[in-house]
Amino acid sequence: MPTPDEKRRTFRKLHESGCFVIPNPWDVGSARYLQHLGFKALATTSLGYAYAAGYADGAVPRDAMLSHIAELASTCDVPLNADFEGGYAHEPQGVADSVSLCVATGVAGLSIEDSTSDKENPLYPFDLALSRIKAARAAIDRSGHDVLLTARTEGFIRGRPDMDETVRRLRAFADAGADCLYAPGIRTREEIATVVTAVAPKPVNILIGWPSDLTVQEIAGLGARRISVGGSLARAAWGGFIRAARQLSDGGCFGGFADAAPAADLNAFFREDRARRGAT
């Protein structure tokens, strides 16, 4: 398996040209399977892990999330980016402390968002949001490890879909040392092109977490460097589980199992996967 620093170099190189999909596993099994499919990098999903652990999204304690991130980072041969939410702190120094702990898990990258989780005031004020990104950048630099920093502005998914403010924040985050920029919730070709142009030549991550008529090739053509799916794979798995469980509880029937993956196929995959790793 490559070392953490080797994976970090690989991850940074992926952001230099082209466009890649970075899907989001929520546990070791889903991470190993996505890696098997040939994806060049993976990213955690705070939502996916929260549901698996019995929490609402955003409610997982920092130490539990760090343990989850460390487990995935250690099992993946490809680079892992951490969805590190808001850095588990409000003030910049707290963000810096959390980022230092996240770097120590072995991740190749991490993201920090400007959401407050307060419905009335969903985004940190501009100056504080910027200071938080500067603190994250400084913490990474002090670590001596080349962890890629993604800065997120959340207006489009927090009820504040203001493109001018989104661009203002992303540009400031880029100037503050963010390596990759991300505005989850932008959906149209025009919105994507606007963000990509605004922060060029810094790379942009695009979230596609819903059915979309856009293809990977079209998003690449708009200049995006990275495409993630957030908690959508986890929600798709939950959708199948809920449908089958409700059929069983409501009608006493078993039709929900029709699309279940064959146990023989999964057993064969995980047996072979562990053999390749030399795991017992």
N, C-alpha and C positions, 0 to 999 in steps of 0.2 A: 504493500500500500504506500502511496506517496506520503511524504511528510506534510505537516500543516503548511510549512512555508512553500513547499513545492506546489501544493494545491492553491495557495494564494497567488503565486506567480501565474499559474494556469488561468485562474479566474480573472486576473487583471488583463491578461492577453486576450481573453474572450471579449472584453469590452473595447478593444482597439479597432475592430472592423467587423463587418457583417452583422448578423442578427441571430440570436439563439433563444430557444425556449427554456425557461428555468421553472419546471413544475414543482409543486409544493407537497411533499409527503408529510404525514402526521405521526408516523411511528417507524420503527426499524424495518418492518416488513414492507411497508409501502415505499420506503426509501430504497431498499434493496431492489425492489421490482422496477422502479423507475430508472434506477441506474442500469439495470439489465437491458432496458429498452434502448439505451444508447444516449440518453440525455447527457450533455457535457457538464452540467452543474445542476444542483438542487437548492431549494430554499425551504426553510421551515414555514409553517403557517400557524400563527398564534391561534386563529380560530379552530383549525383542525385539531391541534393538541388540546386546546381548552375543552372541546366537546368530548374528546377521548378520555380526558381526566375528570370529567364531570363538572366543569366550570362553564359559565358564560364567557364569551369572547371578551378579553380584556381583564378578566378577574383572576387569572393564574398568578400566584405569588412569584416574585422574582427568582427565588432559589429553585423552585420547581421548574420554571422555564429554563433556567441555566442548566439544570441537570438534563432536561430533555434535549437542549441544543448540543450539549457535550456528548450525549449518547449518539445522536445522529452524526455529528462531526467525526466521531471515532469509527463509525461503521461504514461511512461513505468513502469510496475511492476517489470520487469526484469532488470538486469544491462545493462547500455548503455556505449559503448566505442565511443569516439569521434575521427573521422578522422580529426585531427587538422592540416593537411598539414604540412607546414614548421614552424608552430608557429607564422606566420604573422610578422616575423622579420628576419633580417639577423644576427645581432649580438646576442651573448648569452644572454645579459641582456634583450634585447627585447623579446627573446623567453621566458625567465623566467617570464617576466611581463604578456605575453599572457597566459602562462600555468596557472599562478595564477588565472586569470580571468576564464579560462576554468574549473578549479577545482571547482570554486564557482558555476558553473551551476548545480552541483549535479551528474556529470558523475562518472562512476565506473572506467573508464580507458580513456587514450588518447594516440594518436600516434604522433610522430614527425619524419619527413622525412629529408633526406639530399639533396633533390633536390633544385636547385637554380631557376628553371623555365627559365634558360638561355640555349638555344639550343646549343650554342657554348661551354659553360662550364656548363654542366647539374648537376654536383655534387659539393657540397662545398668541398674545400680542406680537407684532412683527419683531420688535427688538429682542424680546425674550426668546422667541423661536430661533432667531439668528444666533443668539448667545449659546443656546443649547447645542446647535450644530457645531459652533466653534469649540465648545467644550468636548464634544465627541471626537472632533478632529484632533484636538490636543492630546486626548487620552490615548488614541491610537498611535500618534506619533511618539509619545513617551514609551509606549510598549516596545518599540523597536520592530514590530511586526507589520508587514505591508497588508493590512486588512483594508478592504475596499469599503468606503463609507457611502451609503446611499441615503440621501435626504429626501423626505417625503413631505408634501403639503397636501392636507386632507380635505380641502374645501369642497371638492366635488362629491365626496361621499359623506360629508357631515352637514349638508344643507346650506353650504355657502359656495355655490358654483360660480365664482367670479374669476374669469380668465385673466383679467388684468392683475388681480392680486396674486393669483397662482403664479403667473410669470414673474412678478416682482419678487416673490419669495424664492422661487427656484433659482433665479439669477443671483440673488444674495447668497443663497446656500452654496451655489457653485463657487462664488468668489470667496466664500469662507472655507473652502477646502473639500466640499463634497465631491466625490469621484463620479457619482451617478445620481441622476435626478429622477423623481417619481411623483406623479400626480394621479393617484388612483381615482378612477371614476370618469376620466375623460374617455369618450367613446367614439366620436366621429373622426373621420379622416381630417377634417379641418382643425379640430382640437389637437389631435396628435401632431399634425404638421406645425401648428403654432408653437407648441411646447418644444418640439425638437429644434426648430429654428431659433427659438428664444435663448436656449442654453448651449447651442453649438459652440465649440466642438465636443462638449461634455456629453457622454452617453445618457440615454433616457430609457427607463423601464416603463413598459406599458402593461397594465393589468387587463386581462380579458377573463372576467369571472362570470360571464353570462353568455347565452347563445348570441353569436355575432356573425354578420355576413362578411366580416373582414377575415382574411387569411393571413397566415404567417408571412407569406410572400408580399402581400400588400402592405402589411405593417412595416416590414423591412424596407419596402420601397419608399415609405414615408420618412425613413431615416432613423427609426427606433433601433436600438441596439439589443434590447432584452425584452422578453415577453414572459410574464409570470401569470399564474392562474389563481393565486391566493388560496382561499379555503374551498375552491370550487370542487376539486377532486374529493375532498373530505365530505362536502355536502352531497355530492353525487352518491358516495357510499352510504351516507345516512339516509338519502332518499330511498335507495333500494331496501335498506334495513327497515325503515318505517313502513313502507308499503307492504312488505312481507309480514311484518309483525302485526299490522292492523288487519290484514286479511285473516290472520290466524285468530286474533282476539275478537274481531267483530263478527266474522262469518264462519269461523272454524274450518277454513279451507287453506290449502297449501300452494295455491297457484303462484304466490309471490316468490317461490323458490325456482321458478322456471329459468330465470336468467342467472342463477347462482353459478359462480365459477366452479368447475369440477375439482373436487378434493384431490383427485389423482394428479391433475395438472399442477396444482399448487404444491402438493407434496414433492413432486418431481423437481419443480423449480427451486424450492427452498433447500432440498437435499443437495442438489447440484451446486447451488450458490454457496452453501456452507463448505462443501468439499473444495470448491475453488479457493476459498479463503483459508482453508486448512483449519476451520473451526470444528470443535467437537460438539 
